[in-house]
Amino acid sequence: MTPRTRAGGRLRTADVARESGYSPQQVRDLERLGVIPPAVREANGYRAYTGRHVRALRAYRGLASAAGPVEARRLLAEVADLAGAAAAVGAVHVRLAQERDEVLRARAALDAIEGELPAHGEVDDADVMTITQLAAALGVRTSTLRFWEQEGLAVPQRVTSLRARQYGPAAVREARVVAALRAGGYGIPAVRDVVASLRGHAGIAETRQILDHRLDRIATRTIALLRAGADIAAVIEAG
């Protein structure tokens, strides 16, 4: 959409706000932060903008949606030419692709784990493991299991008077999920969210919904970045 302009192709603050989706105060604040070039001051003291400012604000909005406002301000401040713009946008694309791959690996791990879980109510004594047995089954150190326990993940079903840990079927299941997510690059806070949903009523189905929601958010951020890239290129070419 082409901004409506005054004589000489100049825009008032209200015009830029309407075309960019920001409030007039936000336009002034983003100008002060260096997100957009300084406006020309007319003889009467009012700010005069151009379509380039509108495109810069749209670029910032897309970058902020894709990478966060702080990163967006940093990238726009550093971009000086088309090559730099392509590199900056490409780096954000790479990070989004990595996030997407992590979610897909976690979802695949859930699918694999779901096929191994016993039906509700089925308890097999053979599924009760010591910490050494569980560590060997998962291919991790016993110290790793203790760390997960401290973080509220894969908590033993029972700790004996001799501090020997015993993991029942539910704890073994959680440990498998934690191991899969950690191998997929998930940090402890994200893993804690997934485990919390597994302990809820819906279990794996709810966890899969959480991961699917994350995929949708990554897709939305990617589309925003594509639009921002076009706006950044237009700003540079108009400069």
N, C-alpha and C positions, 0 to 999 in steps of 0.2 A: 504494500500500500504506500502510495507517494504522499508525503506530508503536505498539508495545505500551507501555502506560504504567503507572506505579505509581500509588499513591493520590495524588489531587490532579492527575493528568494529567502528572506529572513523570517525567523519564527520567534514568537514570544515564548516565555517559560511555560505558559499554560498550553500552548500549541504542542511543544515538545512532550509535555507530560501526557497529553491526550494521545499522541501518536506512539509513545513508547510504553504506555501502561503504568508509568510511575506518577506519583503525586508531584506537584510543583516543588514542594520542599525537598523531596527525594532527588529531583533533578539538580537542585542547587547543591545538595549535600554530595552527590556523586561528582559534580563538577569540582567541588572543593577537594575531594579525595583524589582527583586526577583521573577518574574513570573516563571522562570525556574531556575534550580540549576546552580551554577557557572560552567563554562566550565573548563576543565583541560587545563593548558598551556603546550604546548610542548617545547622542548629545543630551537626551533627557535622563540618562543614567540607567535606562532599562537594558536588560540583557537581550542580545540578538543572537539567535542560534540559526543553524542551517540543517538540511537533511542529513549531513554527515554526523551531527550530534545525535540525531534520532537513531541512525544505524549503530553508532557506538553504544548507545544505551541498550539497544536490542542485543548487540553482541555480548554485552555484560550480563544481561538477563539470562541468555543461553548458557554462557560459561558458568555463571553462578549456580544454575540448575544442575549442570553436569559435574562441576568440581567444587562447588562451595564459593561463597562470596570472597573470602580472603584469597583463595587461589586465583579466582577470576581477576581480582584487582592486580595481583602480582603479574599475571600473564599479560594483561592489557598494558601494563606499565612497561613491560620488557619488549613487546612486539614493536618492531620498527620498520619491517619490510615483509613482503610476501613470504620469503623463505623462512623468516622467523615465525610468522603466523602459522605456516604449515607445520613447523616443528612443534610449536606450542600446542596446537590442536591435536596433532598426531600423538603427542605424549599423553594427553588426556584420553584419547581413544584407546591407547594401549592399556591404561589403567582400568578403564571400563571393561575391556575385553578380559583382562585378568580377573576382575571381580565376577564377571559372568561365568568364566571357567570354574572358579572356586565353587560357585553356587551349583553348577551342573554336576561337579564331582560329588558335592555333598548330597545332592538329590539321588545320584546313582548309588551312593553308599547306603542311603536309606532304603532304596529298592532292594539292594542285596541283603541288607540286614533283616528286612521285613520277611523275606523268604526263609530266614533261619529261625525266626522267633517261634516259640511254642504257642499253641492255641491258648486262649484265656482260661485260666484255671488249671492248666497242665503244669505240674511241678515234678521235675526229675531230680533225685538226689545227686545224680551225676553232674548236674549243672551247677552245683555248689562247688566253688573253687577257692583255693587258698590264693593269697596274693602272688605267690611264686607261680602257681599254675596259670593264673589269669595273665600275668605279665608275659609268660612264655607263649600263651595262645594269641596274644595281641602283638607280640614282637616288640614290647617296650620294656623299660626297666621298672623294677619294683618301686624305685624312687619316683618315677613318673606317676604311677598309680597313687602314691601317697600325696603327691602334689595335687593331683586331680581331686583327691578326697578333701584336702584343705580348701580347695576352691568350690566345694559343694558339688562336685561331679563324681559319678561312679562311686557313691558312698557304700562301704561294705554293709552287708546285711547284719553282721554281728562281729564284734571284736571281743575275743575271749579275755579271761583274766590275765593271760600271758601275752596280751596284745596281739594275738594272732588274728588276722583278718579273714573273714569268710564272706564270699560273694555269692549271693543267691541268684536265681534266674533274672530278676529285675535289674540287679546291680551289674550282672554280666552283660545284659542287653545295653544298659547305659554306657558301660565301658567300651563296647563295640562301636556305639554311635560316636562317643567322644574321640576314640582313636581314628575313626574314619574322617571326622570333621577336621581334626588337628592335622591329619595327613593331607587334607585338602587345603590347608593354609588358613583355616579359621582361627581367629584369636579367642582367648578365653571368654571375654564378654559375650561374643556371638555364640560360642558353644554353650555357655550357660543358658542363653535364651532358648536354644533348641532343646536342651535337656529339660528345662522347665516345662516346655510344651509337651514333651514326651511323658512327663509325670502327670500331666493333666488328663482330663477325661478322654480327649480325642486321640492322644498319643501320636503315632506316626502320621496319621492323616492330617492332623493340625500342623505338624512340623513341615510336611510337604507344602501345605498352604502358605506357611511363612516363607519358605524358599521360593515358591512360585511368585509370591508378592515381591520378593527382592528382585527376581528376574524382570518383572514388569517395571519396577522402578529403574533398573539399569537400562531397559529399553527406552523409557521416557527420557532419561538423562542423555542417552546416545542421540536421540532425535533432536533434543535441545542443542547438543554440541554441533550437530550437522548444520543447523540453522545459524548458530553463532559463527561458524566458520565462514559462511557466505557473507555475513554482515561484517566480520573482521576484514575480509578481503575487500569489500566495498569501501570501508573506511580508509584503508591504506591506499587504495587506488585513487580515492578522491582527495587524498592529502597531497 
